[in-house]
Amino acid sequence: MRFLLWGSRIFIFLFLFAFALKNTDPVSVRFFFDSVWQAPLILIVLAFFAGGAGLGVMSLLGTVFGLRR
């Protein structure tokens, strides 16, 4: 069972690593007031994923602290 778990982890890591290597083209994200952020696509995807995960954790903090009482 451990072999299957580690095999799937390695497969997912290699798949995401190959995805990151294929998406290194610079893109620009345009915000309000004519501000532009230029970075490789994979960094932008990672930043927005991390931001979404952070917002999800912060939205659950009230529930977690309410259950502790």
N, C-alpha and C positions, 0 to 999 in steps of 0.2 A: 504494500500500500504506500509506503514511503517513497518507493521508487517511482510510482505513478504520480505522486504529488510533486516530487522534485522534477520529474520529466515535464510535467505540465508547466511548472514555474519557469523552467529553462526555455521551453518553447514560447511562452508568452513574452518573456524578456527578449529573446532573439527577434520575435516578430515586431515588437515595439521598437527595438533598436534599429532594425532594417527600415521601418517606417520613418524613424527620425532621420536616418541617413538619406532617404529619398526626398525629404522635404526640407532642404536647406536653402531653398531659393528665398531671397529677400522679398518681403511683402510689406505694405504700408497699411496701417490701421488709422483711419481718420476719426478723430474725436471732435467734440464741439470747439468752437472758437478757432478753427483752422489749425489745430494742433495735430501733428502727425507723428506716429511712432513707427519706425522702420526697424525690422528685425527678421531673422529667419522664421519661417512658418512654424517650425516645431517649437520654438521658444514662445511664440504667441499662443499656440494651442496649450502648451504646458502652463503658461501664466494664467490663462482664463480657466483652465481646469482647477488649478490651485486656488484661484479666487472663488470659484463656485464651491469647492470643498470647504474653504474657510467660512463662507457665508452659511453653508449648511450646518457646520459645527456651531457657529454662533447662534443660529436660530434654535438649536436644541438646548442651549445652555440654560434657558429659563425652565424648561421641563426637567432637566437633570437636577438643578438646584431645588426645584419644587418637590421632587421625589425624595430628596435627601432629608427633608424636614419630616 
